[in-house]
Amino acid sequence: MSIRNPHIEGVEFALLPPVRDLGDGFQVRRALPSAHRRMVGPFIFYDQMGPATFAAGEGLDVRPHPHIGLATISYLVEGEMLHRDSLGAVQTIRPGEVNWMTAGSGIVHSERTGPEVRAKGGPLFGLQAWVALPVADEECDPAFDHYKADAIPTVEQDGTRMTLIAGSSEGLVSPVRTASDLIYADLVITPGGRYRITAEHVERALYVVQGEIAVDGQTGAFATHELVVLKPGAEVVITSARGARVMLMGGEPFPEQRHIFWNFVSSRPERLEQAKADWKADRFAHIPGEHEFIPLPG
């Protein structure tokens, strides 16, 4: 991972996440957490999945694994993915749709390429975020919600299409149910387009999915895959000469520290130890019809 201070007003720093190969050429970039920034608002984990193209007979196979104390947000740019969980939910997600899974006291899920797509092969390109839950909701009942693309609000202005995946922005509110103040948006900027990022949310960061962006009126640019962390209270206008796709995330930071181990998040370190013991002892609920699992690391 490389980090740089671009000396651009309103920008705290930018970092380039490392790449991990999960096999068969499928790569993941992990922007959060990092040694330089653990969280942005309630966002505690951020992965870019792909882009990759699977040959016929191949696909993604993330075996059953557990979560506590957080909600996962899956959002695709290309392709599709099949979600299964221990509540019995079976849901295919496609570009523009939102899978919001609340782990709470504990849930198990898998993410795979569905049988039809696996048979013929195809692309997969997506983003997965985790948001930590407020202390009062860390042990809530697990839940899963799916939202179709046409339910997610979209506005266009100044050459930018903003899709509000979750949270709120300048009076616009996403139907996705969240437990805390946040913003998560997909910004598609046409060549020459611009987008004003207000100080409505305390902490904010931009992840450049494709293309290159700059801060209007200042020298310097941010390239594909960079996570750009803004300073609290700063208002900036981002532009793109050739077009770009950017994810905007952030929100109100929690007053309590969050601890993370593997797929577990909690305000209490002892809760992570309990989750480890529960997974090792097979005390989590199972996904109907699935018998594989990812062992506890280490």
KOLPARO-747599 format. One record per residue (C-alpha): x, y, z; residue number from 1. Coordinates in Angstrom, 1 decimal, always signed. Each point is the difference from the previous one (the first is absolute). Layout:
! KOLPARO-747599
{c1: X, c2: Y, c3: Z, num: NUM}
...
! end
This chain:
! KOLPARO-747599
{c1: +0.0, c2: +0.0, c3: +0.0, num: 1}
{c1: +1.3, c2: +3.5, c3: -0.9, num: 2}
{c1: -1.2, c2: +3.2, c3: +1.6, num: 3}
{c1: +0.6, c2: +3.6, c3: -1.1, num: 4}
{c1: -0.9, c2: +3.5, c3: +1.1, num: 5}
{c1: -0.9, c2: +1.8, c3: -3.2, num: 6}
{c1: -0.1, c2: +3.5, c3: +1.7, num: 7}
{c1: -3.4, c2: +0.6, c3: -1.4, num: 8}
{c1: -2.3, c2: +2.2, c3: +2.0, num: 9}
{c1: -2.7, c2: -2.1, c3: +1.7, num: 10}
{c1: +1.8, c2: -3.3, c3: -0.5, num: 11}
{c1: +1.6, c2: -1.8, c3: +3.0, num: 12}
{c1: +1.8, c2: -2.6, c3: -1.9, num: 13}
{c1: -0.3, c2: -2.6, c3: -2.8, num: 14}
{c1: +1.0, c2: -3.7, c3: +0.1, num: 15}
{c1: +0.3, c2: -2.7, c3: -2.6, num: 16}
{c1: -1.2, c2: -3.3, c3: +1.4, num: 17}
{c1: +1.9, c2: -3.2, c3: -0.5, num: 18}
{c1: -1.2, c2: -2.8, c3: -2.4, num: 19}
{c1: -0.7, c2: -3.5, c3: +1.2, num: 20}
{c1: -0.5, c2: -2.9, c3: -2.4, num: 21}
{c1: -2.7, c2: -2.4, c3: +1.2, num: 22}
{c1: +0.7, c2: -2.5, c3: -2.7, num: 23}
{c1: -0.9, c2: -0.5, c3: -3.7, num: 24}
{c1: +1.0, c2: +3.6, c3: -0.6, num: 25}
{c1: -2.7, c2: +1.5, c3: +2.2, num: 26}
{c1: +1.5, c2: +3.0, c3: +1.8, num: 27}
{c1: -1.1, c2: +2.0, c3: +3.0, num: 28}
{c1: +1.1, c2: +3.5, c3: +1.1, num: 29}
{c1: -0.6, c2: +0.8, c3: +3.7, num: 30}
{c1: -0.1, c2: +3.7, c3: +0.7, num: 31}
{c1: -1.4, c2: -0.3, c3: +3.6, num: 32}
{c1: +1.2, c2: -0.7, c3: +2.6, num: 33}
{c1: +3.6, c2: +1.1, c3: -0.5, num: 34}
{c1: +2.9, c2: +1.0, c3: +2.2, num: 35}
{c1: -0.7, c2: +3.6, c3: -0.9, num: 36}
{c1: -3.8, c2: +0.0, c3: +0.5, num: 37}
{c1: -2.1, c2: -2.5, c3: +1.8, num: 38}
{c1: -3.4, c2: +1.5, c3: -0.7, num: 39}
{c1: -1.8, c2: +2.7, c3: -1.9, num: 40}
{c1: -3.2, c2: +0.9, c3: +1.9, num: 41}
{c1: -1.5, c2: -3.5, c3: +0.7, num: 42}
{c1: +1.8, c2: -1.6, c3: -3.0, num: 43}
{c1: +2.5, c2: -2.5, c3: +1.4, num: 44}
{c1: +0.7, c2: -2.1, c3: -3.1, num: 45}
{c1: +0.1, c2: +0.7, c3: -3.7, num: 46}
{c1: +0.9, c2: -2.4, c3: -2.8, num: 47}
{c1: +0.0, c2: +0.2, c3: -3.8, num: 48}
{c1: -0.7, c2: -3.4, c3: -1.5, num: 49}
{c1: +1.4, c2: -0.5, c3: -3.5, num: 50}
{c1: -0.4, c2: +0.9, c3: -2.8, num: 51}
{c1: +0.3, c2: -3.5, c3: -1.2, num: 52}
{c1: -1.4, c2: -2.2, c3: -2.8, num: 53}
{c1: -0.7, c2: -3.6, c3: +0.8, num: 54}
{c1: +0.2, c2: -2.7, c3: -2.6, num: 55}
{c1: -2.8, c2: -2.5, c3: -0.5, num: 56}
{c1: -0.2, c2: -2.3, c3: +3.0, num: 57}
{c1: +1.9, c2: +2.5, c3: +2.3, num: 58}
{c1: -1.3, c2: +2.5, c3: +2.5, num: 59}
{c1: +0.2, c2: +1.6, c3: +3.5, num: 60}
{c1: -0.3, c2: -2.3, c3: +3.0, num: 61}
{c1: +0.2, c2: +1.7, c3: +3.3, num: 62}
{c1: -0.9, c2: -2.8, c3: +2.3, num: 63}
{c1: -2.2, c2: +0.5, c3: +3.1, num: 64}
{c1: +1.5, c2: +2.3, c3: +2.6, num: 65}
{c1: -1.4, c2: +1.9, c3: +3.0, num: 66}
{c1: -0.4, c2: +3.7, c3: +0.9, num: 67}
{c1: -1.0, c2: +1.9, c3: +3.2, num: 68}
{c1: -0.5, c2: +3.6, c3: +0.9, num: 69}
{c1: -0.2, c2: +1.5, c3: -3.5, num: 70}
{c1: -2.0, c2: +0.3, c3: -3.1, num: 71}
{c1: +1.4, c2: -1.0, c3: -3.5, num: 72}
{c1: -0.9, c2: +2.0, c3: -3.1, num: 73}
{c1: +0.5, c2: -1.8, c3: -3.3, num: 74}
{c1: -0.2, c2: +2.1, c3: -3.3, num: 75}
{c1: +1.0, c2: -1.2, c3: -3.5, num: 76}
{c1: +1.3, c2: +1.9, c3: -3.0, num: 77}
{c1: +0.0, c2: -3.1, c3: -2.3, num: 78}
{c1: -1.2, c2: -3.6, c3: +0.1, num: 79}
{c1: -2.1, c2: -1.6, c3: +2.8, num: 80}
{c1: +0.5, c2: -1.9, c3: +3.2, num: 81}
{c1: -2.1, c2: -2.4, c3: +2.0, num: 82}
{c1: -0.4, c2: +0.7, c3: +3.8, num: 83}
{c1: -1.1, c2: -2.7, c3: +2.4, num: 84}
{c1: -0.2, c2: +0.3, c3: +3.8, num: 85}
{c1: -1.0, c2: -1.8, c3: +3.2, num: 86}
{c1: -3.4, c2: +1.8, c3: +0.1, num: 87}
{c1: -0.9, c2: -1.9, c3: -3.2, num: 88}
{c1: +0.4, c2: +3.0, c3: -2.3, num: 89}
{c1: +1.0, c2: -0.9, c3: -3.6, num: 90}
{c1: +0.5, c2: +3.1, c3: -2.1, num: 91}
{c1: +1.7, c2: +0.8, c3: -3.3, num: 92}
{c1: +1.4, c2: +3.5, c3: -0.2, num: 93}
{c1: +0.5, c2: +1.8, c3: -3.2, num: 94}
{c1: +1.5, c2: +3.5, c3: -0.9, num: 95}
{c1: -1.7, c2: +2.9, c3: +1.7, num: 96}
{c1: -1.7, c2: -2.2, c3: +2.6, num: 97}
{c1: +0.8, c2: +0.0, c3: +3.7, num: 98}
{c1: +0.5, c2: -3.0, c3: +2.4, num: 99}
{c1: -0.1, c2: +1.3, c3: +3.6, num: 100}
{c1: +0.7, c2: -2.7, c3: +2.5, num: 101}
{c1: -0.2, c2: +0.8, c3: +3.7, num: 102}
{c1: +2.2, c2: -2.4, c3: +2.0, num: 103}
{c1: -0.9, c2: +1.2, c3: +3.5, num: 104}
{c1: +0.4, c2: -2.8, c3: +2.4, num: 105}
{c1: +1.2, c2: -2.4, c3: -2.7, num: 106}
{c1: -0.7, c2: -1.2, c3: -3.6, num: 107}
{c1: +1.7, c2: -2.3, c3: -2.5, num: 108}
{c1: +0.0, c2: +0.6, c3: -3.7, num: 109}
{c1: +1.6, c2: -1.1, c3: -3.3, num: 110}
{c1: +0.6, c2: +1.9, c3: -3.2, num: 111}
{c1: +0.3, c2: -2.0, c3: -3.2, num: 112}
{c1: -0.5, c2: +0.2, c3: -3.8, num: 113}
{c1: -3.4, c2: -1.4, c3: -0.7, num: 114}
{c1: -0.4, c2: -3.2, c3: -2.1, num: 115}
{c1: -1.2, c2: +1.7, c3: -3.2, num: 116}
{c1: +2.8, c2: +2.5, c3: -0.1, num: 117}
{c1: +2.5, c2: -2.6, c3: +1.0, num: 118}
{c1: -1.0, c2: -2.2, c3: -2.9, num: 119}
{c1: +0.7, c2: +2.6, c3: -2.6, num: 120}
{c1: +2.6, c2: +2.2, c3: +1.8, num: 121}
{c1: +0.0, c2: +3.8, c3: +0.3, num: 122}
{c1: +1.2, c2: +3.1, c3: +1.7, num: 123}
{c1: -0.1, c2: +0.9, c3: +3.7, num: 124}
{c1: +0.9, c2: +3.5, c3: +1.3, num: 125}
{c1: -1.4, c2: +1.3, c3: +3.3, num: 126}
{c1: +0.6, c2: +1.7, c3: +3.3, num: 127}
{c1: -0.7, c2: -1.2, c3: +3.5, num: 128}
{c1: -0.1, c2: +2.2, c3: +3.1, num: 129}
{c1: -0.6, c2: -0.7, c3: +3.6, num: 130}
{c1: -1.5, c2: +2.5, c3: +2.4, num: 131}
{c1: +0.4, c2: -0.5, c3: +3.7, num: 132}
{c1: -3.2, c2: +0.1, c3: +2.0, num: 133}
{c1: -0.7, c2: +2.4, c3: +2.8, num: 134}
{c1: +0.6, c2: -1.5, c3: +3.5, num: 135}
{c1: -3.8, c2: -0.3, c3: +0.6, num: 136}
{c1: -0.4, c2: -2.0, c3: -3.2, num: 137}
{c1: +3.2, c2: -2.2, c3: +0.1, num: 138}
{c1: -2.0, c2: -3.0, c3: +1.3, num: 139}
{c1: -3.2, c2: +0.6, c3: -2.0, num: 140}
{c1: -1.7, c2: -2.9, c3: -1.8, num: 141}
{c1: +1.6, c2: -0.7, c3: -3.4, num: 142}
{c1: -1.8, c2: +1.0, c3: -3.1, num: 143}
{c1: +0.3, c2: +0.1, c3: -3.8, num: 144}
{c1: -1.5, c2: +2.6, c3: -2.3, num: 145}
{c1: +0.2, c2: +0.2, c3: -3.8, num: 146}
{c1: -0.8, c2: +3.2, c3: -2.0, num: 147}
{c1: -0.6, c2: +0.1, c3: -3.7, num: 148}
{c1: +1.9, c2: +2.5, c3: -2.1, num: 149}
{c1: -3.2, c2: +2.0, c3: -0.8, num: 150}
{c1: -0.6, c2: +0.5, c3: +3.8, num: 151}
{c1: +3.3, c2: +1.8, c3: +0.4, num: 152}
{c1: -0.2, c2: +3.8, c3: -0.5, num: 153}
{c1: +2.1, c2: +1.6, c3: -2.8, num: 154}
{c1: +0.5, c2: +3.6, c3: -0.9, num: 155}
{c1: +1.9, c2: +1.7, c3: -2.8, num: 156}
{c1: +1.7, c2: +3.4, c3: +0.1, num: 157}
{c1: +3.1, c2: +1.7, c3: -1.5, num: 158}
{c1: +0.9, c2: -3.1, c3: -2.0, num: 159}
{c1: -0.1, c2: -2.4, c3: +3.0, num: 160}
{c1: -2.5, c2: -2.8, c3: +0.7, num: 161}
{c1: -0.3, c2: -0.6, c3: +3.8, num: 162}
{c1: -1.6, c2: -3.2, c3: +1.2, num: 163}
{c1: -0.6, c2: +0.1, c3: +3.7, num: 164}
{c1: +0.6, c2: -3.6, c3: +1.1, num: 165}
{c1: -0.6, c2: +0.7, c3: +3.7, num: 166}
{c1: -0.4, c2: +2.8, c3: +2.4, num: 167}
{c1: -0.9, c2: +3.6, c3: -0.8, num: 168}
{c1: +1.4, c2: +2.9, c3: -2.0, num: 169}
{c1: -1.4, c2: +3.6, c3: -0.2, num: 170}
{c1: -3.6, c2: -1.1, c3: +0.7, num: 171}
{c1: +0.1, c2: -3.2, c3: -2.1, num: 172}
{c1: -0.4, c2: -3.2, c3: +2.0, num: 173}
{c1: +0.6, c2: -3.5, c3: -1.1, num: 174}
{c1: -2.6, c2: -2.7, c3: +0.9, num: 175}
{c1: +2.8, c2: -2.3, c3: +1.2, num: 176}
{c1: -0.5, c2: -0.4, c3: +3.8, num: 177}
{c1: +3.1, c2: +1.1, c3: +1.9, num: 178}
{c1: +0.7, c2: +0.2, c3: +3.7, num: 179}
{c1: +2.1, c2: +3.2, c3: +0.1, num: 180}
{c1: +0.7, c2: +3.2, c3: -1.9, num: 181}
{c1: +1.9, c2: -0.7, c3: -3.2, num: 182}
{c1: +0.3, c2: +0.6, c3: -3.7, num: 183}
{c1: +0.9, c2: -2.5, c3: -2.6, num: 184}
{c1: -0.4, c2: +1.1, c3: -3.6, num: 185}
{c1: +1.1, c2: -1.1, c3: -3.6, num: 186}
{c1: +1.2, c2: +3.0, c3: -2.0, num: 187}
{c1: +0.3, c2: -0.4, c3: -3.8, num: 188}
{c1: +1.7, c2: +3.1, c3: -1.3, num: 189}
{c1: -0.1, c2: +0.7, c3: -3.8, num: 190}
{c1: +3.0, c2: +1.7, c3: -1.7, num: 191}
{c1: +0.1, c2: +3.6, c3: +1.3, num: 192}
{c1: -2.5, c2: -0.8, c3: +2.7, num: 193}
{c1: +0.2, c2: +1.2, c3: +3.6, num: 194}
{c1: -1.5, c2: -0.9, c3: +3.4, num: 195}
{c1: -0.1, c2: +2.1, c3: +3.2, num: 196}
{c1: +0.6, c2: -1.9, c3: +3.3, num: 197}
{c1: -1.5, c2: +1.9, c3: +2.9, num: 198}
{c1: +0.9, c2: -0.2, c3: +3.7, num: 199}
{c1: -3.3, c2: -1.5, c3: +0.8, num: 200}
{c1: +1.7, c2: -3.1, c3: +1.4, num: 201}
{c1: +3.0, c2: +0.3, c3: +2.4, num: 202}
{c1: +2.3, c2: -2.6, c3: -1.6, num: 203}
{c1: +0.1, c2: -0.7, c3: -3.7, num: 204}
{c1: +2.2, c2: -1.9, c3: -2.5, num: 205}
{c1: +0.0, c2: -0.6, c3: -3.7, num: 206}
{c1: +1.0, c2: -3.3, c3: -1.6, num: 207}
{c1: +0.9, c2: +0.4, c3: -3.7, num: 208}
{c1: -1.4, c2: -3.1, c3: -1.7, num: 209}
{c1: +0.9, c2: +1.1, c3: -3.6, num: 210}
{c1: +1.6, c2: +3.0, c3: -1.6, num: 211}
{c1: +1.6, c2: +3.0, c3: +1.6, num: 212}
{c1: -1.3, c2: +2.9, c3: +2.1, num: 213}
{c1: +1.3, c2: +3.4, c3: +1.2, num: 214}
{c1: -1.1, c2: +2.6, c3: +2.4, num: 215}
{c1: -1.3, c2: +3.0, c3: -1.9, num: 216}
{c1: +2.5, c2: +2.9, c3: -0.1, num: 217}
{c1: +2.9, c2: -1.9, c3: +1.4, num: 218}
{c1: +3.0, c2: -1.8, c3: -1.5, num: 219}
{c1: +0.3, c2: -3.8, c3: +0.3, num: 220}
{c1: -2.2, c2: -3.0, c3: -0.8, num: 221}
{c1: -1.2, c2: -3.3, c3: +1.6, num: 222}
{c1: +0.2, c2: -3.1, c3: -2.1, num: 223}
{c1: -1.9, c2: -3.3, c3: -0.2, num: 224}
{c1: -0.1, c2: -2.0, c3: +3.2, num: 225}
{c1: +1.1, c2: +2.9, c3: +2.3, num: 226}
{c1: -1.9, c2: +0.6, c3: +3.2, num: 227}
{c1: -0.1, c2: +3.8, c3: +0.6, num: 228}
{c1: -0.8, c2: +1.0, c3: +3.6, num: 229}
{c1: -1.4, c2: +3.5, c3: +0.4, num: 230}
{c1: +0.5, c2: +2.3, c3: +3.0, num: 231}
{c1: -2.9, c2: +0.4, c3: +2.4, num: 232}
{c1: -2.0, c2: +3.0, c3: -0.9, num: 233}
{c1: +1.5, c2: +0.4, c3: -3.4, num: 234}
{c1: -2.2, c2: +0.7, c3: -3.1, num: 235}
{c1: +1.6, c2: -0.9, c3: -3.3, num: 236}
{c1: -1.1, c2: -0.1, c3: -3.6, num: 237}
{c1: +1.4, c2: -3.0, c3: -1.9, num: 238}
{c1: +0.4, c2: -0.1, c3: -3.8, num: 239}
{c1: +1.1, c2: -2.4, c3: -2.6, num: 240}
{c1: +1.4, c2: +1.0, c3: -3.4, num: 241}
{c1: -0.6, c2: -3.5, c3: -1.6, num: 242}
{c1: -2.7, c2: -1.4, c3: +2.2, num: 243}
{c1: +0.1, c2: -2.1, c3: +3.2, num: 244}
{c1: -2.0, c2: -2.2, c3: +2.3, num: 245}
{c1: +0.4, c2: +0.8, c3: +3.7, num: 246}
{c1: -1.5, c2: -1.4, c3: +3.2, num: 247}
{c1: -0.7, c2: +2.5, c3: +2.7, num: 248}
{c1: -0.2, c2: -1.3, c3: +3.6, num: 249}
{c1: +0.0, c2: +1.4, c3: +3.5, num: 250}
{c1: -2.2, c2: +1.1, c3: +2.9, num: 251}
{c1: +0.1, c2: +0.7, c3: +3.7, num: 252}
{c1: +2.9, c2: -1.7, c3: +1.8, num: 253}
{c1: -0.9, c2: -2.0, c3: +3.1, num: 254}
{c1: +1.1, c2: +1.2, c3: +3.4, num: 255}
{c1: +1.2, c2: -3.5, c3: +0.9, num: 256}
{c1: +2.9, c2: -1.9, c3: -1.5, num: 257}
{c1: -0.7, c2: -3.0, c3: -2.3, num: 258}
{c1: +2.0, c2: -3.2, c3: +0.2, num: 259}
{c1: +0.3, c2: -2.3, c3: -3.0, num: 260}
{c1: +1.2, c2: -3.5, c3: -0.5, num: 261}
{c1: -0.6, c2: -1.8, c3: -3.3, num: 262}
{c1: -3.8, c2: +0.4, c3: -0.7, num: 263}
{c1: -0.9, c2: +1.1, c3: +3.5, num: 264}
{c1: -0.4, c2: +3.6, c3: +1.2, num: 265}
{c1: -0.9, c2: +1.1, c3: +3.6, num: 266}
{c1: +0.5, c2: +2.8, c3: +2.5, num: 267}
{c1: +1.0, c2: -2.7, c3: +2.5, num: 268}
{c1: +3.2, c2: -2.0, c3: -0.6, num: 269}
{c1: -1.5, c2: -2.9, c3: +2.1, num: 270}
{c1: -2.9, c2: -0.3, c3: -2.4, num: 271}
{c1: +2.5, c2: -0.7, c3: -2.8, num: 272}
{c1: +1.5, c2: -2.8, c3: +2.1, num: 273}
{c1: -3.5, c2: -1.5, c3: +0.5, num: 274}
{c1: -0.7, c2: +0.2, c3: -3.7, num: 275}
{c1: +3.3, c2: -1.9, c3: -0.8, num: 276}
{c1: -0.9, c2: -2.7, c3: +2.5, num: 277}
{c1: -3.6, c2: -0.3, c3: -1.4, num: 278}
{c1: +1.3, c2: -0.4, c3: -3.5, num: 279}
{c1: +2.6, c2: -2.6, c3: +1.0, num: 280}
{c1: -2.7, c2: -1.9, c3: +2.0, num: 281}
{c1: -2.6, c2: +0.1, c3: -2.9, num: 282}
{c1: -2.5, c2: +2.1, c3: +2.1, num: 283}
{c1: -1.0, c2: +2.3, c3: -2.9, num: 284}
{c1: -3.1, c2: -0.8, c3: -2.0, num: 285}
{c1: +0.6, c2: -1.8, c3: -3.3, num: 286}
{c1: -1.0, c2: +1.0, c3: -3.5, num: 287}
{c1: -2.6, c2: -2.5, c3: -1.2, num: 288}
{c1: +1.4, c2: -2.4, c3: -2.5, num: 289}
{c1: +3.7, c2: +1.1, c3: +0.4, num: 290}
{c1: +2.5, c2: -2.0, c3: +1.8, num: 291}
{c1: +3.4, c2: +1.7, c3: -0.8, num: 292}
{c1: +1.4, c2: +2.7, c3: +2.3, num: 293}
{c1: +3.0, c2: +2.2, c3: +0.3, num: 294}
{c1: +2.1, c2: -0.9, c3: +3.1, num: 295}
{c1: +0.9, c2: +2.6, c3: +2.6, num: 296}
{c1: +3.4, c2: +1.5, c3: -1.1, num: 297}
{c1: +3.1, c2: -0.4, c3: +2.1, num: 298}
! end
